[in-house]
Amino acid sequence: MKSQYIQLPPLPLNMPKETLEMIWLYVHLSKQEQEMIRNFIRENLKEHNKSLSETELAKILQESDSEINPDIQEYADLMRKLLGILIAQSCDMAAFVYQNYCIEGKPPQEIADESGVDVESIRIMAQYYDKMPPLQ
């Protein structure tokens, strides 16, 4: 008998709602559809894979004449939205560290203390800026 319940691990309070939606959709997919999503992710983690449009899932979503499970389509749409959010947040973080570290000359620990951002995240960005050639 199939269980009517799912058990999720503890999730952070500040997890983006799009991520929670993706998890919820994923657990409602069939085992075959879940495997297809996992394979898609594995394919895209490989270094030689440069184009998402060439992956098996992308081909299915773009070229399929048959009816696509709306949950899979919604999952793909949420994935795109979440990636956009992550890219925007990364740009904001890069600009924040650039302003505080490069322009104002604050050390990473001080930036972290003032902002509440993890000091290691600040240090990684600061190391990146230290290796960049100066702007002309």
VOPAGU-2260 file (C-alpha; in pm, 1 decimal, decimal comma):
REM VOPAGU-2260
SITE   aa  ch    i         X         Y         Z
SITE  MET   A    0       0,0       0,0       0,0
SITE  LYS   A    1     133,4     340,3    -101,0
SITE  SER   A    2     172,4     590,0     182,1
SITE  GLN   A    3     -51,9     894,8     172,2
SITE  TYR   A    4     210,9    1108,4     341,4
SITE  ILE   A    5     552,2    1243,8     254,3
SITE  GLN   A    6     827,0    1332,9     498,2
SITE  LEU   A    7    1052,3    1623,7     413,6
SITE  PRO   A    8    1374,9    1701,2     596,4
SITE  PRO   A    9    1387,6    2020,8     802,7
SITE  LEU   A   10    1387,4    2320,2     567,7
SITE  PRO   A   11    1529,4    2669,0     637,0
SITE  LEU   A   12    1273,5    2935,0     726,3
SITE  ASN   A   13    1410,0    3173,3     463,9
SITE  MET   A   14    1392,4    2922,0     176,6
SITE  PRO   A   15    1252,3    3092,2    -136,3
SITE  LYS   A   16     888,6    3001,7    -194,1
SITE  GLU   A   17     976,0    2895,5    -550,8
SITE  THR   A   18    1204,8    2628,4    -408,3
SITE  LEU   A   19     928,4    2501,1    -181,5
SITE  GLU   A   20     691,8    2491,8    -479,4
SITE  MET   A   21     948,4    2292,6    -677,5
SITE  ILE   A   22     985,4    2040,0    -395,5
SITE  TRP   A   23     608,1    2008,9    -364,4
SITE  LEU   A   24     565,7    1954,5    -739,1
SITE  TYR   A   25     853,6    1707,6    -750,6
SITE  VAL   A   26     705,3    1477,9    -485,4
SITE  HIS   A   27     378,0    1467,9    -679,3
SITE  LEU   A   28     546,8    1351,5   -1002,0
SITE  SER   A   29     550,9     985,1   -1095,5
SITE  LYS   A   30     871,2     789,2   -1028,8
SITE  GLN   A   31     946,1     793,7   -1403,2
SITE  GLU   A   32     902,7    1172,2   -1421,1
SITE  GLN   A   33    1117,5    1220,9   -1109,6
SITE  GLU   A   34    1390,3    1010,7   -1271,4
SITE  MET   A   35    1369,6    1225,0   -1586,2
SITE  ILE   A   36    1417,0    1541,3   -1376,2
SITE  ARG   A   37    1713,2    1386,9   -1188,0
SITE  ASN   A   38    1872,1    1281,5   -1518,7
SITE  PHE   A   39    1823,0    1633,3   -1653,7
SITE  ILE   A   40    2002,5    1779,4   -1351,6
SITE  ARG   A   41    2284,3    1521,0   -1374,1
SITE  GLU   A   42    2330,6    1598,0   -1745,7
SITE  ASN   A   43    2360,7    1968,7   -1675,3
SITE  LEU   A   44    2614,7    1925,3   -1398,7
SITE  LYS   A   45    2861,1    1769,6   -1641,6
SITE  GLU   A   46    3129,6    2005,6   -1763,6
SITE  HIS   A   47    3097,5    1915,7   -2130,9
SITE  ASN   A   48    2728,1    2007,6   -2135,4
SITE  LYS   A   49    2715,3    2368,8   -2247,0
SITE  SER   A   50    2365,2    2397,4   -2392,1
SITE  LEU   A   51    2050,2    2327,8   -2192,7
SITE  SER   A   52    1849,8    2311,1   -2514,6
SITE  GLU   A   53    2031,4    1989,9   -2611,4
SITE  THR   A   54    1932,7    1794,2   -2300,4
SITE  GLU   A   55    1677,1    1515,8   -2309,9
SITE  LEU   A   56    1422,2    1700,0   -2093,7
SITE  ALA   A   57    1450,9    2019,9   -2298,3
SITE  LYS   A   58    1393,6    1821,9   -2619,6
SITE  ILE   A   59    1089,8    1652,5   -2468,7
SITE  LEU   A   60     945,4    1985,4   -2353,5
SITE  GLN   A   61    1013,3    2161,6   -2684,4
SITE  GLU   A   62     947,2    1893,5   -2945,7
SITE  SER   A   63     683,2    1670,6   -2792,0
SITE  ASP   A   64     358,8    1632,9   -2983,4
SITE  SER   A   65     205,5    1450,5   -2689,0
SITE  GLU   A   66      50,5    1611,9   -2385,0
SITE  ILE   A   67     315,8    1712,5   -2130,9
SITE  ASN   A   68     232,4    1661,2   -1765,7
SITE  PRO   A   69     140,8    2011,4   -1641,0
SITE  ASP   A   70     340,8    1945,4   -1323,6
SITE  ILE   A   71     657,8    1891,5   -1528,7
SITE  GLN   A   72     592,9    2209,4   -1725,4
SITE  GLU   A   73     527,2    2401,2   -1402,2
SITE  TYR   A   74     843,9    2250,9   -1249,5
SITE  ALA   A   75    1050,0    2365,6   -1549,9
SITE  ASP   A   76     895,0    2714,0   -1530,0
SITE  LEU   A   77     970,0    2735,7   -1156,9
SITE  MET   A   78    1326,5    2619,2   -1222,2
SITE  ARG   A   79    1373,1    2901,9   -1473,3
SITE  LYS   A   80    1223,7    3154,6   -1229,6
SITE  LEU   A   81    1441,0    3031,2    -941,9
SITE  LEU   A   82    1756,3    3049,8   -1154,9
SITE  GLY   A   83    1666,1    3406,4   -1249,0
SITE  ILE   A   84    1621,3    3494,8    -881,9
SITE  LEU   A   85    1956,9    3334,5    -793,3
SITE  ILE   A   86    2134,0    3524,2   -1071,7
SITE  ALA   A   87    1977,3    3852,9    -958,3
SITE  GLN   A   88    2075,7    3785,2    -595,9
SITE  SER   A   89    2430,3    3701,1    -705,0
SITE  CYS   A   90    2454,4    4030,8    -892,4
SITE  ASP   A   91    2322,1    4218,6    -589,1
SITE  MET   A   92    2577,9    4045,3    -365,6
SITE  ALA   A   93    2861,0    4120,2    -608,4
SITE  ALA   A   94    2762,9    4488,2    -621,6
SITE  PHE   A   95    2726,5    4503,7    -241,9
SITE  VAL   A   96    3072,5    4355,3    -182,9
SITE  TYR   A   97    3227,8    4570,9    -455,3
SITE  GLN   A   98    3085,1    4886,6    -296,4
SITE  ASN   A   99    3187,9    4796,3      57,4
SITE  TYR   A  100    3517,7    4618,2      -6,5
SITE  CYS   A  101    3661,8    4782,7    -317,1
SITE  ILE   A  102    3524,1    5133,5    -296,1
SITE  GLU   A  103    3482,2    5193,0      78,4
SITE  GLY   A  104    3779,0    4970,9     173,4
SITE  LYS   A  105    3605,7    4780,1     451,7
SITE  PRO   A  106    3750,1    4441,4     553,8
SITE  PRO   A  107    3529,5    4131,5     497,1
SITE  GLN   A  108    3467,3    4079,6     870,8
SITE  GLU   A  109    3337,4    4434,3     914,7
SITE  ILE   A  110    3108,6    4398,5     611,2
SITE  ALA   A  111    2976,8    4070,0     748,8
SITE  ASP   A  112    2917,4    4217,1    1095,0
SITE  GLU   A  113    2730,2    4518,2     956,1
SITE  SER   A  114    2519,0    4323,9     705,4
SITE  GLY   A  115    2460,3    3987,5     872,9
SITE  VAL   A  116    2596,8    3808,7     565,5
SITE  ASP   A  117    2823,5    3508,3     619,9
SITE  VAL   A  118    3185,3    3625,5     632,7
SITE  GLU   A  119    3301,2    3337,9     408,3
SITE  SER   A  120    3066,7    3453,8     132,6
SITE  ILE   A  121    3212,6    3803,4     160,5
SITE  ARG   A  122    3571,0    3669,3     159,7
SITE  ILE   A  123    3509,4    3466,0    -156,5
SITE  MET   A  124    3381,8    3773,5    -339,4
SITE  ALA   A  125    3666,2    3985,0    -199,8
SITE  GLN   A  126    3921,2    3728,8    -324,4
SITE  TYR   A  127    3763,1    3748,5    -667,7
SITE  TYR   A  128    3793,9    4127,1    -671,8
SITE  ASP   A  129    4153,7    4107,0    -545,4
SITE  LYS   A  130    4246,9    3893,3    -848,3
SITE  MET   A  131    4079,1    4124,3   -1100,5
SITE  PRO   A  132    4289,8    4376,9   -1288,5
SITE  PRO   A  133    4215,9    4737,5   -1187,4
SITE  LEU   A  134    3944,8    4919,5   -1382,5
SITE  GLN   A  135    4073,5    5170,0   -1635,7
